[in-house]
């Protein structure tokens, strides 16, 4: 059986390491998983080439929204978020899922942030597909009002539409170090370079957040994560999100429980290798 992660650029993806580790641990020696460079223009043809030997696909930027009209059906959560990061290929159908939102719930739970300890108030940095998944994760944790800081208020239509579907109230702020919102939980969905500016925002938060989640996993730590750690703020890194959303993909594609320990060990070993 075949599976792959699609996106552009894709050479940096850690997904092949995580999925290959899962297949090995599960004894699925006939399964293979690869990274395929694919942009929006090439997506329809690539999907058409996926025959009965394909189990599924992982999707990263810029394909999470572009794939939706190419699917036969889409799970309710992915429809609410407006982003698909997983396509299950079964019974000659293309079924879209979003494992980013439940993956984020699991990642936060691994650090003691869950329904028993509501995270609000919450500040999200960035307004893209991952920010929308964060809104869904927070909705599941009981948080229905979120502040979102964005660089361009003219590009928030998808975010606000998702918030409306999720029943979440969003307050928009400019993404700049002059903002002074209050937040118990800070979630950064911006690239590592953008977080360098936002590291200065962290120093202005009074009181500082009780926890910070940064979706970037490489290079690590990001300037924002380093600033949070220096301020004594517990930090959850993007590897946790990547790991848990990949584990959910493995379960969807194979129908078996994901071997989280083996996947974690393989991913951390690869990141240490890249850092070296």
Sine and cosine of phi, psi and omega as CSV:
sin_phi,cos_phi,sin_psi,cos_psi,sin_omega,cos_omega
0.00,0.00,0.49,-0.87,-0.03,-1.00
-0.87,-0.50,0.49,-0.87,0.12,-0.99
-0.46,-0.89,0.28,-0.96,-0.05,-1.00
-0.31,-0.95,0.32,-0.95,0.17,-0.98
-0.95,-0.30,0.72,-0.69,-0.02,-1.00
-0.90,-0.43,0.56,-0.83,0.07,-1.00
0.20,-0.98,0.01,-1.00,0.02,-1.00
-0.44,-0.90,0.91,-0.41,-0.02,1.00
-0.97,0.22,0.37,-0.93,-0.10,-1.00
-0.77,-0.64,-0.16,0.99,-0.10,-1.00
-0.89,0.46,-0.40,0.92,-0.04,-1.00
-0.99,0.14,-0.18,0.98,-0.19,-0.98
-0.87,0.50,0.67,-0.74,0.06,-1.00
-1.00,-0.05,-0.12,0.99,-0.07,-1.00
-0.84,0.54,-0.67,0.74,0.02,-1.00
-0.85,0.52,-0.58,0.82,0.01,-1.00
-0.92,0.39,-0.70,0.71,-0.04,-1.00
-0.92,0.40,-0.73,0.69,-0.03,-1.00
-0.93,0.36,-0.63,0.78,0.03,-1.00
-0.90,0.44,-0.63,0.78,0.04,-1.00
-0.90,0.44,-0.62,0.79,0.03,-1.00
-0.91,0.42,-0.72,0.69,0.00,-1.00
-0.86,0.50,-0.67,0.74,0.00,-1.00
-0.89,0.46,-0.72,0.69,-0.02,-1.00
-0.91,0.42,-0.54,0.84,-0.01,-1.00
-1.00,0.09,-0.07,1.00,-0.02,-1.00
0.97,0.26,0.35,0.94,0.00,-1.00
-1.00,0.03,0.94,0.34,-0.12,-0.99
-0.93,0.36,-0.31,0.95,-0.01,-1.00
-1.00,-0.06,0.04,1.00,0.04,-1.00
-1.00,-0.07,0.58,-0.82,0.13,-0.99
-0.63,-0.78,0.49,-0.87,-0.10,-1.00
-0.71,-0.71,0.74,-0.68,-0.07,-1.00
-0.71,-0.70,0.23,-0.97,0.10,-0.99
-0.97,-0.23,0.77,-0.63,-0.03,-1.00
-0.82,-0.57,0.84,-0.54,0.08,-1.00
-0.93,0.37,0.84,-0.55,-0.05,-1.00
-0.42,-0.91,0.79,-0.62,0.08,-1.00
-0.97,-0.24,-0.05,-1.00,-0.06,-1.00
-0.87,0.49,-0.63,0.77,-0.04,-1.00
-0.91,0.42,-0.55,0.83,-0.05,-1.00
-1.00,0.02,-0.10,0.99,-0.10,-1.00
-0.91,0.42,-0.72,0.69,-0.02,-1.00
-0.84,0.54,-0.71,0.70,-0.03,-1.00
-0.92,0.40,-0.63,0.78,0.00,-1.00
-0.90,0.43,-0.68,0.73,0.04,-1.00
-0.88,0.48,-0.63,0.78,0.00,-1.00
-0.90,0.43,-0.44,0.90,-0.01,-1.00
-0.99,0.13,-0.15,0.99,-0.03,-1.00
-0.99,0.15,0.96,-0.29,-0.04,-1.00
-1.00,-0.04,-0.30,-0.95,-0.05,-1.00
-0.92,0.39,-0.21,0.98,0.04,-1.00
-1.00,0.08,0.05,1.00,0.01,-1.00
-0.98,-0.21,0.76,-0.66,0.02,-1.00
-1.00,-0.03,-0.65,0.76,-0.04,-1.00
0.02,-1.00,0.05,-1.00,-0.05,-1.00
-0.70,-0.72,0.60,-0.80,0.20,-0.98
-0.98,-0.18,0.62,-0.79,-0.04,-1.00
-0.82,-0.57,0.69,-0.72,0.12,-0.99
-0.83,-0.56,-0.17,-0.99,-0.05,-1.00
-0.89,0.45,0.64,-0.77,0.14,0.99
-0.96,-0.27,0.60,0.80,-0.23,-0.97
-0.97,-0.24,-0.12,0.99,-0.16,-0.99
-0.90,0.43,-0.49,0.87,0.06,-1.00
-0.99,-0.15,-0.58,0.81,-0.06,-1.00
-0.89,0.45,-0.45,0.89,-0.06,-1.00
-0.97,0.24,-0.37,0.93,-0.17,-0.99
-0.82,0.57,-0.75,0.66,-0.01,-1.00
-0.94,0.35,-0.14,0.99,-0.02,-1.00
-1.00,-0.08,0.03,1.00,-0.08,-1.00
-0.99,-0.16,0.40,-0.92,0.07,-1.00
-0.99,0.17,-0.61,0.79,0.09,-1.00
-0.40,-0.92,0.25,-0.97,-0.11,-0.99
-0.63,-0.77,0.68,-0.73,0.00,-1.00
-0.91,0.41,0.43,-0.90,-0.04,-1.00
-0.84,0.54,-0.66,0.75,-0.03,-1.00
-0.89,0.46,-0.71,0.71,0.02,-1.00
-0.89,0.46,-0.59,0.81,0.04,-1.00
-0.91,0.40,-0.65,0.76,0.02,-1.00
-0.90,0.43,-0.69,0.72,-0.02,-1.00
-0.95,0.31,-0.52,0.85,-0.05,-1.00
0.98,0.21,0.50,0.87,-0.02,-1.00
-0.44,-0.90,0.70,-0.71,0.04,-1.00
-0.89,-0.46,0.82,-0.57,0.06,-1.00
-0.91,-0.41,0.03,1.00,-0.02,-1.00
-0.60,-0.80,0.76,-0.66,0.09,-1.00
-0.86,-0.50,0.86,-0.51,0.07,-1.00
-1.00,-0.06,0.80,-0.60,-0.01,-1.00
-0.96,-0.28,0.98,-0.21,-0.08,-1.00
-0.52,-0.86,0.60,-0.80,0.03,-1.00
0.78,0.63,0.66,0.75,0.03,-1.00
0.86,0.51,0.49,0.87,0.07,-1.00
-0.82,-0.58,0.45,-0.89,0.11,-0.99
-0.94,-0.35,0.92,-0.39,-0.09,-1.00
-0.91,-0.42,0.81,-0.59,-0.08,-1.00
-0.99,-0.11,0.67,-0.75,0.03,-1.00
-0.73,-0.68,0.32,-0.95,0.17,-0.99
-0.83,-0.55,0.92,-0.38,0.04,-1.00
-0.98,-0.20,-0.02,1.00,0.04,-1.00
-0.92,0.40,-0.70,0.71,-0.05,-1.00
-0.90,0.43,-0.81,0.59,0.05,-1.00
-0.91,0.41,-0.48,0.88,0.08,-1.00
-0.90,0.43,-0.62,0.78,0.04,-1.00
-0.93,0.38,-0.63,0.78,0.06,-1.00
-0.86,0.51,-0.71,0.71,0.00,-1.00
-0.92,0.39,-0.63,0.78,0.01,-1.00
-0.89,0.45,-0.69,0.72,0.03,-1.00
-0.92,0.40,-0.63,0.78,0.01,-1.00
-0.89,0.45,-0.52,0.86,0.01,-1.00
-0.91,0.41,-0.26,0.97,0.04,-1.00
-0.91,-0.42,0.33,0.94,0.11,-0.99
0.99,0.15,0.24,0.97,0.03,-1.00
-0.97,-0.26,0.92,-0.38,-0.06,-1.00
-0.35,-0.94,-0.29,-0.96,-0.07,-1.00
-0.89,0.45,-0.50,0.87,-0.01,-1.00
-0.96,0.28,-0.35,0.94,0.02,-1.00
-0.73,-0.68,0.99,0.15,-0.05,-1.00
-0.78,0.63,0.67,-0.74,-0.15,-0.99
-0.99,0.13,-0.21,0.98,-0.20,-0.98
-0.94,0.35,0.31,-0.95,-0.09,1.00
-0.95,0.32,0.48,-0.88,-0.09,-1.00
-0.86,-0.51,0.66,-0.75,0.11,-0.99
-0.88,-0.48,0.84,-0.55,0.07,-1.00
-0.96,-0.28,0.74,-0.67,0.09,-1.00
-0.99,-0.15,0.87,-0.50,0.00,-1.00
0.98,-0.22,0.42,-0.91,-0.09,-1.00
-0.76,-0.65,0.40,0.92,-0.04,-1.00
-1.00,0.03,-0.38,-0.93,-0.08,-1.00
-0.89,0.46,-0.61,0.79,0.00,-1.00
-0.94,0.34,-0.56,0.83,0.07,-1.00
-0.90,0.43,-0.62,0.79,0.04,-1.00
-0.91,0.40,-0.63,0.78,0.07,-1.00
-0.90,0.44,-0.59,0.81,0.04,-1.00
-0.90,0.44,-0.63,0.78,0.07,-1.00
-0.86,0.51,-0.67,0.75,0.00,-1.00
-0.92,0.39,-0.66,0.75,0.03,-1.00
-0.88,0.47,-0.68,0.73,-0.01,-1.00
-0.92,0.39,-0.59,0.81,0.07,-1.00
-0.86,0.52,-0.68,0.74,0.00,-1.00
-0.93,0.38,-0.38,0.92,0.04,-1.00
-1.00,-0.01,0.06,1.00,0.06,-1.00
1.00,-0.05,0.16,0.99,-0.04,-1.00
-0.99,-0.14,0.92,-0.39,-0.11,-0.99
-0.93,-0.36,0.08,1.00,0.01,-1.00
-0.65,-0.76,0.86,-0.50,-0.14,-0.99
-0.70,-0.71,0.61,-0.80,0.13,-0.99
-0.99,-0.13,0.73,-0.69,-0.01,-1.00
-0.82,-0.57,0.81,-0.59,0.04,-1.00
-0.98,-0.19,0.83,-0.56,-0.07,-1.00
-0.79,-0.62,0.44,-0.90,0.02,-1.00
-0.98,0.18,-0.56,0.83,-0.08,-1.00
-0.73,-0.69,0.96,-0.28,-0.02,-1.00
-0.92,0.38,-0.22,0.98,0.03,-1.00
-0.99,0.17,-0.07,1.00,-0.04,-1.00
-0.86,-0.51,0.56,0.83,-0.07,-1.00
-0.93,-0.36,0.19,0.98,-0.05,-1.00
-0.86,0.51,-0.70,0.71,-0.01,-1.00
-0.91,0.42,-0.64,0.77,0.02,-1.00
-0.88,0.47,-0.74,0.67,-0.04,-1.00
-0.93,0.37,-0.57,0.82,0.06,-1.00
-0.91,0.42,-0.68,0.73,0.03,-1.00
-0.89,0.45,-0.67,0.74,0.02,-1.00
-0.87,0.50,-0.64,0.77,0.01,-1.00
-0.90,0.43,-0.68,0.73,0.02,-1.00
-0.91,0.41,-0.55,0.84,-0.04,-1.00
-0.99,0.10,-0.15,0.99,-0.04,-1.00
0.95,0.33,0.56,0.83,-0.04,-1.00
-0.92,-0.40,0.74,-0.67,0.06,-1.00
-1.00,0.09,0.77,-0.64,-0.03,-1.00
-0.89,-0.45,0.77,-0.64,0.15,-0.99
-0.96,-0.28,0.83,-0.55,-0.04,-1.00
-1.00,-0.05,0.65,-0.76,0.09,-1.00
-0.73,-0.68,0.41,-0.91,0.10,-0.99
-0.94,0.33,0.62,-0.78,0.02,-1.00
-1.00,0.10,0.99,0.10,0.03,-1.00
-0.46,-0.89,0.37,-0.93,-0.08,-1.00
-0.93,0.37,-0.08,1.00,0.02,-1.00
-0.99,0.13,-0.23,0.97,0.02,-1.00
-0.95,0.32,0.51,-0.86,0.01,-1.00
-0.69,-0.72,0.83,0.55,0.02,-1.00
-0.97,0.23,0.34,-0.94,0.11,-0.99
-1.00,-0.07,0.60,-0.80,0.01,-1.00
-0.38,-0.93,0.77,-0.64,0.18,-0.98
-0.99,0.13,-0.55,0.83,0.02,-1.00
-0.82,-0.57,0.79,-0.61,0.05,-1.00
-0.94,-0.35,0.83,-0.56,0.02,-1.00
-0.89,-0.46,0.88,-0.47,0.02,-1.00
-0.98,-0.21,0.85,-0.53,0.06,-1.00
-0.92,-0.40,0.27,0.96,-0.05,-1.00
-1.00,-0.08,0.36,-0.93,0.04,-1.00
-0.88,0.48,0.31,-0.95,-0.06,-1.00
-0.84,0.54,-0.62,0.78,-0.01,-1.00
-0.90,0.44,-0.64,0.77,0.01,-1.00
-0.93,0.37,-0.48,0.88,-0.05,-1.00
-0.95,0.32,-0.27,0.96,0.04,-1.00
-0.89,0.45,-0.66,0.75,0.06,-1.00
-0.92,0.40,-0.65,0.76,-0.08,-1.00
-0.96,0.29,-0.28,0.96,0.08,-1.00
-0.87,0.50,-0.50,0.87,0.04,-1.00
-0.96,0.29,-0.49,0.87,0.06,-1.00
-0.90,0.43,-0.60,0.80,-0.05,-1.00
-0.84,0.54,-0.63,0.78,-0.03,-1.00
-0.92,0.38,-0.32,0.95,-0.05,-1.00
-1.00,-0.05,-0.18,0.98,0.00,-1.00
-0.96,0.28,0.85,-0.53,-0.04,-1.00
-0.70,-0.71,0.95,-0.31,0.08,1.00
-0.97,0.23,0.29,-0.96,0.03,-1.00
-0.92,0.38,0.37,-0.93,0.03,-1.00
-0.89,0.45,0.43,-0.90,0.03,-1.00
-0.99,0.12,-0.30,0.95,0.03,-1.00
-0.36,-0.93,0.44,-0.90,0.02,-1.00
-0.70,-0.72,0.71,-0.71,0.05,-1.00
-0.88,-0.48,0.81,-0.58,0.01,-1.00
-0.88,-0.47,0.86,-0.51,-0.10,-1.00
-0.96,0.28,-0.22,0.97,0.03,-1.00
-0.96,0.29,0.65,-0.76,0.05,-1.00
-0.87,-0.49,-0.24,0.97,0.04,-1.00
-0.39,-0.92,0.79,-0.61,0.02,1.00
-0.97,0.25,0.46,-0.89,-0.05,-1.00
-0.72,-0.69,0.66,-0.75,0.00,1.00
-0.99,0.16,0.43,-0.90,0.14,-0.99
-0.96,0.28,0.29,-0.96,0.07,-1.00
-0.82,0.57,-0.62,0.79,0.00,-1.00
-0.93,0.38,-0.69,0.73,0.02,-1.00
-0.90,0.44,-0.64,0.77,0.02,-1.00
-0.91,0.42,-0.65,0.76,0.02,-1.00
-0.91,0.42,-0.63,0.77,0.02,-1.00
-0.91,0.43,-0.71,0.70,0.00,-1.00
-0.88,0.47,-0.64,0.77,0.01,-1.00
-0.90,0.43,-0.48,0.88,0.00,-1.00
-1.00,0.04,0.05,1.00,0.01,-1.00
0.99,0.15,0.27,0.96,0.00,-1.00
-1.00,0.01,0.83,-0.56,0.06,-1.00
-0.86,0.51,0.71,-0.70,-0.09,-1.00
-0.87,-0.48,0.74,-0.67,0.14,-0.99
-0.95,-0.30,0.83,-0.56,-0.06,-1.00
-1.00,0.02,0.29,-0.96,-0.04,-1.00
-0.90,0.44,-0.35,0.94,0.04,-1.00
-0.87,0.50,-0.57,0.82,0.01,-1.00
-0.89,0.45,-0.66,0.75,0.06,-1.00
-0.90,0.43,-0.73,0.68,-0.01,-1.00
-0.85,0.53,-0.70,0.72,-0.02,-1.00
-0.88,0.47,-0.77,0.64,-0.10,-0.99
-0.95,0.31,-0.59,0.81,0.05,-1.00
-0.94,0.34,-0.55,0.84,0.05,-1.00
-0.93,0.37,-0.62,0.79,0.03,-1.00
-0.88,0.48,-0.65,0.76,0.05,-1.00
-0.91,0.42,-0.59,0.80,0.06,-1.00
-0.90,0.43,-0.68,0.73,0.03,-1.00
-0.85,0.53,-0.68,0.73,-0.01,-1.00
-0.91,0.41,-0.63,0.77,0.04,-1.00
-0.90,0.43,-0.69,0.72,-0.11,-0.99
-0.98,0.21,-0.59,0.81,-0.08,-1.00
-0.99,-0.17,-0.37,0.93,-0.09,-1.00
0.97,0.25,0.27,0.96,-0.03,-1.00
-0.82,-0.57,0.44,-0.90,0.05,-1.00
-0.88,0.48,0.67,-0.74,-0.02,-1.00
-0.97,0.25,0.70,-0.72,0.06,-1.00
-0.99,0.16,0.99,0.13,-0.17,-0.99
-0.87,0.49,-0.64,0.77,-0.04,-1.00
-0.88,0.47,-0.74,0.67,-0.01,-1.00
-0.91,0.41,-0.61,0.79,0.03,-1.00
-0.91,0.41,-0.67,0.74,0.01,-1.00
-0.89,0.46,-0.72,0.69,-0.02,-1.00
-0.88,0.48,-0.69,0.73,0.00,-1.00
-0.91,0.42,-0.68,0.73,0.00,-1.00
-0.91,0.41,-0.69,0.73,0.01,-1.00
-0.91,0.40,-0.60,0.80,0.03,-1.00
-0.90,0.43,-0.66,0.76,0.01,-1.00
-0.92,0.38,-0.65,0.76,0.03,-1.00
-0.91,0.42,-0.62,0.78,0.06,-1.00
-0.90,0.44,-0.62,0.78,0.05,-1.00
-0.90,0.44,-0.68,0.73,0.01,-1.00
-0.92,0.39,-0.63,0.77,0.01,-1.00
-0.91,0.42,-0.56,0.83,0.00,-1.00
-0.96,0.27,0.00,0.00,0.00,0.00
